[in-house]
Amino acid sequence: MNATVSTRETSVESTREQLVKVWSPYVRLFHWSLVLCVAVAWLSSGEIMKVHELAGYSAGVLIASRLIAGLAGSGYTRFRQFVRGPRTVSLYIADVAQGLERRYLGHNPAGGAMVLALLACVAGIALTGWMQTTDAWWGVAWVEDTHKILGNGILVLVGLHVGGVLLASLRHHENLVRAMLTGRKRAPSSEDVA
């Protein structure tokens, strides 16, 4: 019985040694809070306006905090760690199409571009939503139209994001949803990009 317990403990220790911390508690809390805000705002749209507005304002505050963290934070939180130029993103997507993409410990180039797209879209939704509550912008058609277009566009971005997460999880044999819950990912190999 002691040999079984010892083997199990060694296995657990071995697994722990193979995992490295990537996502900070802030990044994980931000991510799942934004998911909740977007879901609540979308589901309450046109129905329960107080809930819709509260979710929108909360999303706006989250976006502001993420911009600060992206500029002043550390490690994988910083934008400079994962934001890449259009050429790098295009080359990475071409590698994905051929099944040749490398594993990144943080966000891969396409994931980094998606982070920026999601942040911009949610910021635009929050801004145009707030604008509609002011005397100056209430009832202005282009503000309402932009809010609706971005509100539906976020669904497209979320779908692409979830699809990318699933594809990367399958390709690299790594549960990225679990990583965003625990903050830990498999330690990088020599072929991975840390």
N, C-alpha and C positions, 0 to 999 in steps of 0.2 A: 504494500500500500504506500509506503514512503517513497518507493521508486517511482510510482505513478504520479504522486504529488510533485516530486522533484522534477520529473520529466515535463509535467504541465507547467511548473514555474519557469523552467528553462525556456520552454516554448514561448511563454508570455514575455519573458525578458528579451528573447531574440526578436519577437515581433515589435516590441517597444523600441529596440535599438534601430530597427529598420524604418521607423517613422520619424519625420522631422516636423517641427512646428513651422507652419507657413502663414496661416491666416490668424491674425490677432483677434482677441475677443471683440475689439471695436469693429473690425471688418465683418465678422460674423454677425454681430448684433445689428450693424447697419444693413447688411444684406437681407436678413430675414425680416427686419422691421420695414424695409422698403417694399419687400414682397407683400407684406400684410397691408401696408398703406395703399399700394396700387390695387390690390384685390378688393379691399373695402371701398375705395373710391370708385372703381369701375362698377362694382355690384350695386352701389347705392346711387349711381348717377341717375338723375331725374326722378328718384324715388324719395330718398330721405336726405334732403339737401344739407341739413346740419351735420350729419355723419359724413357726407360727401366732402363738405368743406373742411371739416376737421381732419379727415384723412389726407386731403390735398395739402393743407397747411403743414401737417406733420411730415409729409413727403418733402415739401420745400425745405423745412428745417434739416431734415436728414441730408438732402443734397448739399446744402450749405456746409454742413459739418464734414461731408465727404470731400468737398473741394478743399477745405482747410487741411484735412488729414492727408489728402493726396499731394499737397504742396509742402506741408511741414511735418508729416508723419515719418515713420521709419520703415525700413525693410520693404516687404511686398505691398505695403499700404501706399507707398509713394508712386505717383504717376510716372516719374522718370524710370521706375523699375520695369514698367510693363507697357507704356505707351510707345508704339513704334510708328515709323513713317508708312505712308501708303505703299511704297515699293516692298517693304518688308512684309506688310500684311498680305499683299497680293501674292508674293512668292510663297508665303506660308499656306495660303488657300490653295495655290496650285499644287503644293506638296500634299495637302490633305486630299485633293482630288485624285492624286496618284497613289495615295496610301503611304507616303514617304515622310510625313511630318514627324518632327522630333517632339519629345515630351518636354514640357516646360514645368519647372517646379512651381512657379507663380502662374500668372496668366500668360497664355500663348499670345502671339500677335493678333490673331482674330478675336480672342477673348478680350484683349485690351481695347481693341476697336469697339467691341460690343459694349464694354463698360462705358466708354465715352458716349456712344449712341444712346444708351439707356439713361445716363445722367442728363444728357442734353434734352431728351424727349420728356422725361419727368419734370425737369426744370421748366421747360416750355409749357407743359400742362399746368403746373402749379402757378406759373406767372400769368397765363391767360385766364385761369380760373379766378385768381385774385383780381385781375383787371376787371372782370365782370361784376365784381362786388363794389366797384367804385362808381361815383357819379360820372366821372369823365369817360369811362369806357363801357358802362352798362348799356346793353342793347346795341352795341357796335357789331355789325355783321361779321367783319373779318376776324374780330377777336373770338366771337362765338364759333365761327367756322374753324379757326385754327385750333381752338380747344378741342373740338370734336374730332378733327383730323388726327391730332396728336394722341387723343384718347383712344382712337381705334388703331393708330400706328403702334402704340405701345404693345398691343396684342401681337402684332407681327414680330416686333423685336423680341418680346418674351418667348414666342415660339421658336425663333431662330436661336436664341440663347439656350433654351432647354435642349433643342436639337443638337447644338454644338457641345453642350455638356455631356449628353448621352453618347454622342459619337466619340468624343475624347475619352470618356470612361471606358467604352468598349475597346477602342484602339490601343489604349495604354494599360488596360486591365487594372483600372483604378476607379474606385467609387468617389467621384467628385462631389456628389451631394453629401456623402458622409464627411468628406474633407471639409466642407463648408460648415458642418455641424461641430466637428471635433477640432478643427484648425490644423490637423496633421495630414501629411501626405507621405507616400513612400519616399525614402531617401533617394536622391538622384544617383543615377549610374553615370558612367563616363560618357555615354551618348546623349544624356539629357542636358537641357539648358537650365542651369540653376539661376 
